[in-house]
């Protein structure tokens, strides 16, 4: 996860029916290439409606692991934090190809993004008054804290010229 794709950012390594692959946001193009070697990542399935904005791709020739890229280093992810355990004011971090590594606090865990078709109030809004948290290209990137996965970046929420919050899918 955290690697640059052709239009978005990879999220986490996944395993489904014996296959391994990577996730990104469901609203991203189904055709994704790994940026550094222009290798096609075959689309497997996805959902972009209601409480979902996620898709996954296989990664032929690559060993998919539970590590995410966060700038100059990798971090191993060992646990998942369910939405019900993501409390307001908790600190979370993310990595996206455009805004890279930033951290902020959970401002809402029942956010309903206007850009997701038939969105339900199951998304999470994260922000910090002093930082831009997400921009175009960050979608699909990993949201985490320590070695725990919290979700995948859905998009940005413009607040003012100096602040852009982030919305993610747990």
C-alpha positions as CSV (number, residue, x, y, z in Angstrom):
1,X,0.0,0.0,0.0
2,X,0.9,3.7,-0.3
3,X,2.4,3.1,-3.8
4,X,1.7,5.4,-6.7
5,X,-0.8,4.1,-9.2
6,X,-1.5,5.7,-12.6
7,X,-4.3,7.9,-11.2
8,X,-4.6,7.1,-7.5
9,X,-2.7,5.6,-4.5
10,X,-2.7,1.9,-3.5
11,X,-4.2,1.1,-0.1
12,X,-3.6,-2.2,1.5
13,X,-2.6,-5.8,0.5
14,X,-5.7,-8.1,0.4
15,X,-6.4,-11.8,0.0
16,X,-9.6,-13.0,-1.6
17,X,-10.5,-16.5,-2.7
18,X,-6.8,-17.5,-2.6
19,X,-5.7,-14.5,-4.7
20,X,-3.6,-11.6,-3.4
21,X,-3.8,-8.0,-4.6
22,X,-4.0,-4.4,-3.6
23,X,-6.8,-2.0,-3.0
24,X,-7.5,1.6,-4.1
25,X,-10.6,3.8,-4.2
26,X,-13.7,2.6,-6.1
27,X,-14.0,5.9,-7.9
28,X,-10.6,5.5,-9.4
29,X,-10.3,4.2,-13.0
30,X,-10.6,0.5,-13.2
31,X,-7.4,0.4,-15.3
32,X,-4.5,1.1,-13.0
33,X,-0.8,0.8,-13.6
34,X,2.0,0.7,-11.0
35,X,3.6,4.1,-11.5
36,X,7.3,3.1,-11.2
37,X,7.3,0.3,-13.8
38,X,4.1,1.0,-15.8
39,X,2.8,-2.5,-15.1
40,X,-0.9,-3.2,-15.5
41,X,-2.7,-4.3,-12.3
42,X,-5.7,-6.4,-13.4
43,X,-9.0,-5.1,-12.0
44,X,-10.9,-7.8,-10.0
45,X,-13.9,-6.1,-8.5
46,X,-15.1,-2.9,-6.8
47,X,-17.9,-0.9,-5.3
48,X,-18.6,2.8,-5.5
49,X,-22.0,3.4,-3.8
50,X,-23.6,3.6,-0.3
51,X,-20.9,2.9,2.3
52,X,-18.3,1.6,-0.2
53,X,-15.6,3.3,-2.3
54,X,-13.2,0.5,-2.9
55,X,-11.8,-1.7,-5.6
56,X,-9.0,-4.3,-5.8
57,X,-6.5,-5.5,-8.3
58,X,-4.1,-8.4,-8.6
59,X,-0.4,-7.7,-8.9
60,X,1.2,-10.2,-11.2
61,X,4.9,-10.8,-10.5
62,X,4.8,-9.1,-7.1
63,X,4.6,-10.5,-3.6
64,X,1.8,-8.7,-1.9
65,X,2.5,-8.1,1.8
66,X,0.9,-6.3,4.8
67,X,3.3,-3.4,4.4
68,X,2.5,0.2,3.4
69,X,4.9,2.8,2.0
70,X,5.0,6.1,4.0
71,X,7.6,8.2,2.3
72,X,11.2,6.9,2.7
73,X,10.2,3.8,4.6
74,X,7.7,1.0,4.9
75,X,5.5,0.1,7.8
76,X,4.1,-3.3,8.6
77,X,0.3,-3.4,9.3
78,X,-0.7,-6.0,11.9
79,X,-4.3,-5.2,12.9
80,X,-7.5,-3.5,11.6
81,X,-9.5,-1.0,13.6
82,X,-13.2,-1.3,12.9
83,X,-15.3,1.8,12.3
84,X,-17.1,1.3,15.7
85,X,-13.8,1.6,17.5
86,X,-12.7,4.8,15.7
87,X,-13.4,7.5,18.3
88,X,-13.7,11.2,17.7
89,X,-10.5,13.1,18.3
90,X,-8.4,10.0,17.8
91,X,-5.2,10.6,15.8
92,X,-4.9,8.9,12.4
93,X,-2.3,9.2,9.7
94,X,-2.4,8.6,5.9
95,X,-0.1,8.4,2.9
96,X,-1.2,9.7,-0.5
97,X,0.8,10.2,-3.7
98,X,0.0,14.0,-3.7
99,X,0.1,15.2,-0.1
100,X,2.2,12.3,1.1
101,X,2.4,11.6,4.9
102,X,0.2,13.7,7.2
103,X,-1.7,13.1,10.5
104,X,-4.8,14.6,12.0
105,X,-7.7,13.8,14.2
106,X,-11.1,12.2,13.6
107,X,-13.7,15.0,13.4
108,X,-16.7,12.8,12.5
109,X,-17.2,9.0,12.2
110,X,-20.6,9.4,10.6
111,X,-19.8,11.6,7.6
112,X,-21.8,11.4,4.4
113,X,-19.7,12.5,1.4
114,X,-21.6,14.2,-1.3
115,X,-19.4,12.8,-4.1
116,X,-20.2,9.1,-3.4
117,X,-23.4,7.9,-5.1
118,X,-26.1,7.1,-2.6
119,X,-23.6,7.7,0.2
120,X,-24.5,6.7,3.7
121,X,-23.2,8.3,6.9
122,X,-20.6,5.6,7.4
123,X,-17.5,7.5,6.3
124,X,-14.9,9.2,8.5
125,X,-13.7,12.8,8.3
126,X,-10.2,13.6,9.5
127,X,-8.6,17.0,9.7
128,X,-6.0,19.3,11.1
129,X,-6.4,23.1,11.0
130,X,-2.8,23.6,9.9
131,X,-2.5,21.1,7.1
132,X,-3.9,20.0,3.8
133,X,-4.8,16.4,4.4
134,X,-5.8,15.2,0.9
135,X,-5.9,16.2,-2.7
136,X,-6.5,14.7,-6.1
137,X,-4.4,11.5,-6.5
138,X,-4.4,10.5,-2.8
139,X,-7.6,8.5,-3.3
140,X,-7.3,4.9,-2.2
141,X,-4.2,5.5,0.0
142,X,-3.9,3.9,3.4
143,X,-5.2,5.5,6.6
144,X,-3.5,4.1,9.7
145,X,-2.0,4.7,13.1
146,X,1.0,2.9,14.3
147,X,0.7,-0.6,12.8
148,X,-3.2,-0.5,12.7
149,X,-5.2,-0.1,9.5
150,X,-8.1,2.4,9.8
151,X,-9.3,2.7,6.2
152,X,-8.7,4.0,2.7
153,X,-8.8,7.6,1.4
154,X,-11.9,8.6,-0.4
155,X,-11.1,12.2,-1.1
156,X,-10.7,15.8,0.1
157,X,-13.1,18.2,1.7
158,X,-12.2,21.8,1.0
159,X,-12.6,23.9,4.2
160,X,-10.7,27.2,3.3
161,X,-7.6,28.3,1.3
162,X,-5.3,26.9,4.0
163,X,-7.1,23.7,5.0
164,X,-8.5,20.7,3.3
165,X,-9.8,17.8,5.4
166,X,-9.9,14.2,4.3
167,X,-12.7,11.7,4.0
168,X,-12.0,8.0,4.3
169,X,-13.8,4.7,4.2
170,X,-13.2,2.5,7.2
